[in-house]
Each structure stands twice: as structure tokens, then as C-alpha cells.
Amino acid sequence: MGYVPGEDTIYKDCHKLPPGQYAVLDNGRLDIFSYWSLEDEIDPAVFSDEKEAKKKLKSLLFSSVEYCMISDVPLGVFLSGGVDSSTVAAIARNVTGTPVQTFSIGFNEEKYNETAFASQVAKHIGSNHHEFTVTEQDALQLVDSLTSIYDEPYADTSAIPTLMVSQLARKHVTVALSGDGGDELFMGYGFYYWAKKLDNPFLKAFRRPIAKGLFMLGNSRMKRGSKLFDYPGTERKKSHIFSQEQYLFTEKEISEMLVEPAGITLDETLENPKRELSIMEAQSFFDIKNYLPEELLVKTDRASMHHSLEVRVPFLDHRLIEFAINLDESLKVRGKVTKYLLREVLYDLVPKKILDRPKWGFAVPMNLWMKNELNYLLDKFLSEQIIREVNLVRYEYVKELLRLFKAGNDYLYNRIWALVLLHKWYKEKMP
């Protein structure tokens, strides 16, 4: 998963309080209670009136952003130029009636640089826009501090630019709004496309031969795609789709790699939903319960608080979540258009031509960096001496993984990054 999921932590006898719950300690007894759960808010029927849905969504978004902007200190908005952050920034500008501060991060590598899109949005809404370019040298300086900032092994490479944009924002404001949550609520990820595709009866029947055939083609992209078809079973399909879209290990690869077997404790089921969920709904609800609170929000919260910056998330107003999870799927994905209804609201505020482009996400050129300035991490933390000393994974497996990566299989970069951070954490935190 790239993080430690569920109530578990990397530390023995130390557990996380689950999202939507609170604990009461009384006379040595600890009781945990739920104050909000996704399952409780699922309605028996979905809402499908597009005109009314758009009106309601717009009202909720404006209300949530307005609440989040209540502050007696300077406030700004993270702006990547994508649908979610552009929505928050445009509404913030509309709510205040005055220019807001917006902040973007870019890269020297053109393929990964979205600052031009953020600048277009910023120019249209008239914000006071600030940009910062992250280089390999910046990443080099931050890598050593990742273990201390995140406490546990945490493999999301976008933690680096998130730390940088937080540092940039803190020079100007004390509070910032982010667009986290929009993809999960309105189906903006490739996860949902794959969930539907893998549910095709023909593909289910022949998924093993398809996986083998794609891998045999030799193309790096095809090899990566082959892994999506090779899921362990229906009960693990959601986490498998997530792991492969994130370029992480499959369960099969983990079992081959580990010195000793480890149990998987992640629960992928929803308890008694009030309606039958579509395949795409089930995948998005899995993300709302897992990926969003335990990976994305952790990334932003720890990166921002490291720089004494408070980040607020308008998309996670409970009213907005309760509305979104009961929207008809056709109002989220229409043909090849993701986040359909959210886009329709945004197009009333920002011209469609500025935002009409493929989704890229907060991607980092880590595959390139690890072959250059960050290559030393592979030598330092994935050496035979370290691997055998820590004794969590088999050195022979890691050695072959590194060989394949260096031979041009770039899709393996995140697996290697996860192993680097695991062993880095172990060497720095274990007594």
C-alpha cells in the first residue's frame, strides 16, 4: 500500500485510532466510539437528477470553502491546475471577492511540470500566484528528514513536493486550503476504470493468460499492465488495483520477497451497505475509507505541520461527502470524462479550455532521480550488507529487482523506493 494500513502501525503494541472514531479513557479502561461512518451514510437509492445535483453540489462547495476560510491569520490555496484544486481556488476567489494567494510546485522535467496549467487558472481567477520548482538537489536535501517527519515507512514520492509547497506557502500564509478528496468522491482515478474493466466476464475468465501474454511482450508499460490482471482473488481485488496503479508490489511479489510470511489484515469489505454498489462505487468507497485518510491526508498533514502550516480540506465537509457518495455513477463518470458533475460546476467559474486535458496527478520524476542524484540511496540502503542485516526481504530478490530497473523497466521505481524507505526507517529507528 505504500503505508501501514488499518489500525496497525510499524511499532509493536501501538495502534491508530480509526477515522471517524474517538476514544474515552476512564479509570484505566479505553473505549472507542464511532461518530461518523461511510456505511451509515449510504442511502438506499442514488440521486440522478443532473440539474438539481449540480445546483446542490455548487451550494455545498461554496458553503464548505466559505467555512474553511474563516481565519484571523493569512490564508491561501494549494493550486496544481487540476480540477479539484482549481475548484477550491476559484470558489475561494468568488467567496472573498478579492485576490487570494495561490501556491504551485513544478519540476524541471517537462513531462511532470504542470505549473503552466496552474498559472492559467491563477491568471483567470486573478490570484496572487507563487511558484517553486523542485529539483533533484531539493529532493536530496529532504530525503534524510522523511523518516523523522512521517515516523513510519511512507512511500508516497509526492511527500517531497508537498513538503516544498508547504514551505513555500508558509512564507506567505498560516492556513492553506487543498483539493484533497475530489478524486475519491467523484471518481477521478484510473482505479475505477480498472475495477470495471477487470469485472468483464471474458477478462475474468482469461485473466491469467492475458497477464502472461502482456508480460511476454517485453514493453515496460505492458509488463506493468500485466500485473493488474494477475490479482490474487476477488476479496483482494480492490487493494490489488490500488497497489498496481501506484506501481507497488503485488501480494505474490511480497510473498516471494519476504524472508518470513506476513499476514494481510486490511479489510476491503463494507458492512451492510443499504444498496447494492456498482464495481466502481465499491472501489471508490474503498479509497475513501483507506487511501484518503491513511495516505493522502497523512502526507499533507505531516508535510504542512512540519512547516507550521495548517491545511484545511473543503471536499471533506461531511455534508459534501454524504451528498457525493449517493450520487448516480453517471454523474461522476460519463464516457471517458471523469468527475463529470464537479467539472460542470467548475466550468461555470473557469473556462473549460484551460482544464480540458488528461489527468496527470501530483507525479514526481522519481524514476529519473533514482538513476541520477538519488542513486546513492540504492547503494546505501539496498546493499547486500544492509538487506541481510535487517533480514526482512531476500537479497536475491532485491538484487534482481535492481537489475531489471537499471535495464529500463522504469515501472519498478516505486517498489524500489518503498524498499529504500523501509530499510532507511529500520536503520534509523531500530535500537
C-alpha positions as CSV (number, residue, x, y, z in Angstrom):
1,M,0.0,0.0,0.0
2,G,3.0,2.3,0.5
3,Y,1.9,3.0,4.1
4,V,0.9,0.9,7.2
5,P,-2.9,0.4,6.8
6,G,-5.7,0.0,9.2
7,E,-5.3,0.3,12.9
8,D,-1.8,-1.1,12.7
9,T,1.5,0.8,12.9
10,I,5.1,-0.2,12.3
11,Y,5.5,-0.2,16.1
12,K,4.7,-3.1,18.3
13,D,1.7,-2.6,20.7
14,C,1.0,0.8,19.1
15,H,-2.3,1.4,17.2
16,K,-4.0,4.1,15.3
17,L,-7.4,5.5,16.2
18,P,-9.6,4.7,13.1
19,P,-11.1,7.5,11.0
20,G,-14.4,8.8,12.3
21,Q,-13.9,7.4,15.8
22,Y,-12.9,8.8,19.2
23,A,-11.6,7.2,22.4
24,V,-12.6,7.7,26.0
25,L,-10.1,6.7,28.7
26,D,-11.8,6.2,32.1
27,N,-10.2,4.5,35.1
28,G,-7.8,2.6,33.0
29,R,-10.4,1.4,30.5
30,L,-10.2,2.6,26.9
31,D,-13.5,2.6,24.9
32,I,-13.7,3.5,21.2
33,F,-16.8,5.0,19.7
34,S,-17.8,5.9,16.2
35,Y,-19.2,9.3,15.4
36,W,-19.4,9.0,11.6
37,S,-19.1,6.1,9.2
38,L,-19.4,5.8,5.4
39,E,-21.7,2.8,5.6
40,D,-24.2,4.7,7.8
41,E,-24.5,7.5,5.2
42,I,-25.2,5.3,2.1
43,D,-28.8,5.8,1.0
44,P,-31.0,3.0,-0.4
45,A,-31.2,4.9,-3.8
46,V,-28.9,7.2,-5.7
47,F,-29.7,10.8,-6.7
48,S,-29.7,11.1,-10.5
49,D,-31.4,14.4,-11.4
50,E,-28.5,16.2,-13.0
51,K,-29.8,19.8,-12.9
52,E,-30.7,19.5,-9.2
53,A,-27.5,17.7,-8.4
54,K,-25.3,20.4,-9.9
55,K,-27.2,23.1,-8.0
56,K,-26.8,21.2,-4.8
57,L,-23.1,20.4,-5.4
58,K,-22.3,24.1,-6.1
59,S,-24.1,25.2,-3.0
60,L,-22.3,22.7,-0.8
61,L,-18.9,23.6,-2.3
62,F,-19.4,27.3,-1.8
63,S,-20.6,26.7,1.8
64,S,-17.7,24.4,2.6
65,V,-15.0,26.7,1.2
66,E,-16.5,29.6,3.0
67,Y,-16.4,27.8,6.3
68,C,-12.8,26.8,5.7
69,M,-11.8,30.4,5.0
70,I,-12.8,31.6,8.4
71,S,-9.5,32.7,9.8
72,D,-7.8,35.5,11.7
73,V,-4.4,34.7,10.0
74,P,-3.3,34.9,6.3
75,L,-4.8,32.2,4.2
76,G,-4.1,30.7,0.7
77,V,-4.8,27.8,-1.6
78,F,-2.6,25.0,-3.0
79,L,-3.2,25.1,-6.8
80,S,-1.9,22.4,-9.1
81,G,-4.1,23.5,-12.0
82,G,-6.2,20.3,-11.9
83,V,-9.9,20.1,-11.4
84,D,-10.0,19.8,-7.6
85,S,-7.6,22.5,-6.6
86,S,-8.9,24.8,-9.3
87,T,-12.4,24.4,-8.0
88,V,-11.3,25.3,-4.4
89,A,-9.2,28.3,-5.6
90,A,-11.9,29.6,-7.9
91,I,-14.6,29.4,-5.2
92,A,-12.3,31.0,-2.7
93,R,-11.8,33.9,-5.0
94,N,-15.5,34.1,-5.6
95,V,-16.3,34.0,-1.8
96,T,-13.8,36.7,-0.8
97,G,-14.3,39.0,-3.8
98,T,-10.6,39.8,-3.5
99,P,-7.5,38.1,-4.9
100,V,-6.4,35.0,-2.9
101,Q,-2.8,33.7,-2.5
102,T,-2.2,30.5,-4.6
103,F,0.8,28.2,-4.5
104,S,2.2,25.7,-7.0
105,I,5.1,23.3,-7.3
106,G,6.7,22.3,-10.6
107,F,9.7,20.3,-11.9
108,N,12.4,20.9,-14.5
109,E,11.3,17.7,-16.3
110,E,8.7,19.0,-18.7
111,K,6.6,15.8,-18.6
112,Y,6.0,16.2,-14.9
113,N,5.6,20.0,-14.8
114,E,2.0,21.4,-14.5
115,T,2.9,24.9,-13.4
116,A,1.7,26.3,-16.8
117,F,-1.8,25.0,-16.1
118,A,-1.8,26.3,-12.6
119,S,-0.6,29.7,-13.9
120,Q,-3.5,29.8,-16.4
121,V,-6.1,29.2,-13.7
122,A,-4.4,31.7,-11.4
123,K,-4.4,34.3,-14.1
124,H,-8.1,33.7,-14.8
125,I,-9.2,34.0,-11.2
126,G,-6.8,36.8,-10.5
127,S,-4.9,35.3,-7.6
128,N,-1.6,36.3,-6.2
129,H,0.3,33.3,-7.5
130,H,3.6,31.8,-6.3
131,E,5.5,29.0,-7.9
132,F,8.5,26.9,-6.9
133,T,10.5,24.4,-9.0
134,V,11.6,21.2,-7.2
135,T,15.0,19.9,-8.4
136,E,16.9,16.7,-7.6
137,Q,19.0,18.7,-5.2
138,D,15.9,19.8,-3.3
139,A,14.8,16.1,-3.1
140,L,18.3,15.2,-2.0
141,Q,18.1,17.6,1.0
142,L,14.7,16.4,2.0
143,V,15.2,12.6,1.8
144,D,17.2,12.4,5.1
145,S,14.3,14.0,7.0
146,L,11.5,11.9,5.7
147,T,11.8,9.2,8.4
148,S,11.5,11.8,11.2
149,I,8.7,13.7,9.5
150,Y,6.5,10.7,8.8
151,D,7.5,8.4,11.8
152,E,6.7,5.3,9.8
153,P,7.9,4.0,6.4
154,Y,5.9,6.1,4.0
155,A,6.4,5.5,0.3
156,D,4.4,8.3,-1.5
157,T,7.1,10.1,-3.5
158,S,4.8,13.2,-3.7
159,A,5.6,13.8,0.0
160,I,8.7,15.6,-1.3
161,P,6.9,18.3,-3.4
162,T,4.2,18.5,-0.7
163,L,6.9,19.5,1.8
164,M,8.2,22.0,-0.7
165,V,4.8,23.6,-1.4
166,S,4.1,23.8,2.3
167,Q,7.4,25.5,2.9
168,L,6.7,28.0,0.1
169,A,3.1,28.7,1.3
170,R,4.3,29.2,4.9
171,K,6.4,32.2,3.9
172,H,3.2,34.0,2.9
173,V,0.3,32.4,4.9
174,T,-0.5,30.4,8.0
175,V,-3.5,28.5,6.7
176,A,-3.9,26.8,3.2
177,L,-6.8,25.0,1.5
178,S,-6.2,21.9,-0.5
179,G,-8.2,19.9,-3.1
180,D,-7.7,16.5,-1.5
181,G,-10.8,14.3,-1.7
182,G,-12.1,15.3,-5.1
183,D,-10.8,12.2,-6.9
184,E,-12.2,9.7,-4.4
185,L,-15.6,11.4,-4.1
186,F,-16.1,12.0,-7.9
187,M,-14.2,9.0,-9.4
188,G,-11.2,10.8,-10.8
189,Y,-8.6,7.9,-10.6
190,G,-7.7,5.2,-13.1
191,F,-8.6,2.8,-10.2
192,Y,-12.2,2.9,-11.1
193,Y,-11.7,2.3,-14.8
194,W,-9.7,-0.8,-14.0
195,A,-12.2,-2.0,-11.4
196,K,-14.9,-2.0,-14.2
197,K,-12.6,-3.5,-16.8
198,L,-11.5,-6.4,-14.6
199,D,-15.1,-7.2,-13.9
200,N,-15.7,-8.0,-17.5
201,P,-16.7,-11.8,-17.7
202,F,-14.4,-12.5,-20.6
203,L,-11.4,-10.8,-19.0
204,K,-12.1,-12.5,-15.7
205,A,-12.2,-15.9,-17.4
206,F,-8.9,-15.4,-19.3
207,R,-7.1,-13.0,-16.9
208,R,-4.1,-15.3,-16.3
209,P,-3.3,-15.9,-19.9
210,I,-3.8,-12.2,-20.6
211,A,-1.4,-11.3,-17.8
212,K,1.2,-13.8,-19.1
213,G,0.8,-12.5,-22.7
214,L,1.2,-8.9,-21.8
215,F,4.3,-9.6,-19.7
216,M,5.9,-11.6,-22.5
217,L,5.6,-8.6,-24.9
218,G,8.6,-7.1,-23.1
219,N,7.4,-3.5,-23.2
220,S,7.7,-1.8,-19.8
221,R,4.2,-0.4,-19.9
222,M,2.7,-3.8,-20.9
223,K,4.6,-5.6,-18.1
224,R,3.1,-3.1,-15.6
225,G,-0.4,-3.7,-17.1
226,S,0.0,-7.4,-16.9
227,K,0.2,-7.2,-13.1
228,L,-3.3,-5.7,-12.9
229,F,-4.8,-8.9,-14.4
230,D,-2.9,-11.1,-12.0
231,Y,-4.9,-10.3,-8.9
232,P,-5.0,-12.9,-6.0
233,G,-8.8,-13.1,-5.8
234,T,-12.0,-11.1,-5.7
235,E,-11.6,-10.4,-1.9
236,R,-8.3,-8.7,-2.6
237,K,-9.0,-7.1,-5.9
238,K,-9.5,-3.5,-4.6
239,S,-6.2,-3.3,-2.8
240,H,-4.5,-5.1,-5.8
241,I,-5.8,-2.4,-8.2
242,F,-4.6,0.3,-5.8
243,S,-1.2,-1.2,-5.4
244,Q,-0.6,-1.7,-9.2
245,E,-1.9,1.8,-10.1
246,Q,0.7,3.0,-7.5
247,Y,3.4,0.9,-9.0
248,L,3.8,-1.1,-5.8
249,F,4.2,-4.8,-5.1
250,T,1.5,-7.4,-5.7
251,E,0.8,-9.9,-2.9
252,K,2.5,-12.6,-4.9
253,E,5.7,-10.5,-5.2
254,I,5.6,-9.8,-1.5
255,S,5.3,-13.5,-0.6
256,E,8.3,-14.2,-2.9
257,M,10.3,-11.4,-1.4
258,L,9.8,-11.7,2.3
259,V,12.1,-13.8,4.5
260,E,9.1,-14.8,6.7
261,P,5.5,-14.7,5.6
262,A,3.3,-11.8,6.9
263,G,-0.4,-11.8,7.3
264,I,-2.6,-9.2,5.4
265,T,-5.0,-7.5,7.8
266,L,-6.6,-5.0,5.5
267,D,-10.4,-5.4,5.4
268,E,-11.8,-4.5,2.0
269,T,-15.5,-5.1,2.7
270,L,-18.2,-2.6,3.6
271,E,-20.6,-3.7,6.4
272,N,-24.2,-4.0,5.2
273,P,-24.5,-1.1,2.7
274,K,-28.1,0.0,2.2
275,R,-27.9,-0.5,-1.6
276,E,-26.1,-2.8,-4.0
277,L,-22.9,-0.9,-5.0
278,S,-21.5,-0.9,-8.5
279,I,-18.0,-2.1,-9.1
280,M,-16.7,1.5,-9.5
281,E,-18.6,2.7,-6.4
282,A,-17.1,-0.1,-4.3
283,Q,-13.6,0.8,-5.4
284,S,-14.1,4.5,-4.7
285,F,-15.6,3.7,-1.2
286,F,-12.5,1.6,-0.5
287,D,-10.4,4.6,-1.3
288,I,-12.5,6.9,0.8
289,K,-12.0,4.6,3.8
290,N,-8.4,3.8,3.2
291,Y,-6.3,5.7,0.7
292,L,-7.7,9.1,1.6
293,P,-7.4,9.2,5.4
294,E,-4.4,7.0,5.8
295,E,-2.2,8.1,2.9
296,L,-3.2,11.3,1.3
297,L,-4.3,13.2,4.4
298,V,-1.3,11.9,6.4
299,K,1.0,13.1,3.6
300,T,-0.4,16.6,3.6
301,D,-0.9,16.9,7.4
302,R,2.6,15.9,8.3
303,A,4.3,17.8,5.5
304,S,2.4,21.0,6.3
305,M,2.7,20.8,10.1
306,H,6.4,20.3,9.7
307,H,6.4,23.9,8.4
308,S,3.8,25.1,11.0
309,L,1.2,25.4,8.2
310,E,-2.5,24.4,8.8
311,V,-4.1,22.8,5.8
312,R,-7.9,22.6,5.5
313,V,-9.8,20.3,3.1
314,P,-13.1,21.7,1.8
315,F,-14.0,18.5,-0.1
316,L,-14.2,16.6,3.3
317,D,-17.1,18.6,4.7
318,H,-19.3,15.7,5.9
319,R,-22.3,17.2,4.1
320,L,-20.3,17.1,0.8
321,I,-19.2,13.5,1.3
322,E,-22.7,12.4,2.2
323,F,-24.0,14.0,-1.0
324,A,-21.3,12.7,-3.2
325,I,-21.4,9.0,-2.1
326,N,-25.1,9.0,-3.0
327,L,-24.8,10.5,-6.5
328,D,-25.6,8.3,-9.5
329,E,-22.4,6.9,-11.0
330,S,-23.3,8.5,-14.4
331,L,-22.9,11.9,-12.8
332,K,-19.3,11.1,-11.8
333,V,-18.1,9.2,-14.9
334,R,-19.6,9.9,-18.3
335,G,-17.9,8.1,-21.1
336,K,-14.2,9.0,-20.8
337,V,-15.0,12.1,-18.7
338,T,-14.2,11.6,-15.0
339,K,-15.6,13.9,-12.2
340,Y,-18.3,14.9,-14.7
341,L,-20.6,16.9,-12.3
342,L,-17.7,18.5,-10.5
343,R,-16.3,19.7,-13.8
344,E,-19.7,21.1,-14.8
345,V,-19.6,23.2,-11.6
346,L,-16.0,24.3,-12.2
347,Y,-16.7,25.3,-15.9
348,D,-19.1,27.9,-14.6
349,L,-16.1,29.5,-12.9
350,V,-13.1,28.7,-15.1
351,P,-13.2,28.2,-18.9
352,K,-13.3,24.5,-20.0
353,K,-10.4,25.0,-22.4
354,I,-8.0,25.7,-19.5
355,L,-8.8,22.4,-17.8
356,D,-9.6,20.1,-20.7
357,R,-6.5,17.9,-20.6
358,P,-5.6,14.3,-19.4
359,K,-5.2,13.8,-15.7
360,W,-1.6,13.5,-14.5
361,G,-1.7,14.0,-10.8
362,F,1.0,15.1,-8.4
363,A,3.6,12.9,-10.1
364,V,7.3,13.1,-9.3
365,P,10.1,12.1,-11.7
366,M,11.5,9.7,-9.1
367,N,12.3,7.1,-11.8
368,L,14.8,9.6,-13.3
369,W,16.1,10.9,-10.0
370,M,16.9,7.4,-8.7
371,K,19.1,6.9,-11.7
372,N,21.0,10.2,-11.0
373,E,21.3,12.2,-7.8
374,L,19.3,9.8,-5.6
375,N,21.1,6.7,-6.9
376,Y,23.2,6.7,-3.8
377,L,20.1,5.6,-1.8
378,L,20.1,2.3,-3.6
379,D,23.7,1.7,-2.8
380,K,23.3,2.8,0.8
381,F,20.1,1.1,1.9
382,L,19.7,-1.8,-0.6
383,S,23.2,-3.2,-0.3
384,E,23.7,-6.8,0.4
385,Q,25.1,-6.0,3.9
386,I,22.0,-3.9,4.9
387,I,19.5,-6.3,3.3
388,R,20.9,-9.3,5.1
389,E,21.4,-7.4,8.4
390,V,17.8,-6.2,8.5
391,N,16.6,-9.6,7.3
392,L,13.1,-8.6,6.2
393,V,13.4,-9.4,2.5
394,R,15.6,-11.7,0.4
395,Y,18.7,-10.1,-1.0
396,E,18.5,-12.2,-4.2
397,Y,15.0,-10.8,-4.9
398,V,16.2,-7.2,-4.4
399,K,19.3,-7.7,-6.5
400,E,17.2,-8.9,-9.4
401,L,14.7,-6.0,-8.9
402,L,17.5,-3.5,-9.2
403,R,18.9,-5.2,-12.3
404,L,15.5,-5.0,-14.0
405,F,15.1,-1.4,-13.1
406,K,18.6,-0.4,-14.4
407,A,17.8,-2.4,-17.6
408,G,15.0,0.0,-18.4
409,N,11.9,-1.3,-16.5
410,D,11.0,2.1,-15.1
411,Y,7.7,0.9,-13.7
412,L,9.6,-0.8,-10.9
413,Y,10.8,2.6,-9.4
414,N,8.2,2.8,-6.7
415,R,8.8,-0.8,-5.5
416,I,12.4,0.2,-5.1
417,W,11.6,3.5,-3.4
418,A,9.4,1.6,-0.9
419,L,12.2,-0.8,-0.1
420,V,14.7,2.1,0.3
421,L,12.4,3.8,2.9
422,L,11.7,0.6,4.7
423,H,15.3,-0.1,5.3
424,K,16.2,3.6,5.9
425,W,13.5,3.6,8.7
426,Y,14.8,0.4,10.2
427,K,18.4,1.6,10.3
428,E,17.4,5.0,11.8
429,K,14.7,3.9,14.2
430,M,15.5,0.5,15.5
431,P,17.7,0.3,18.6
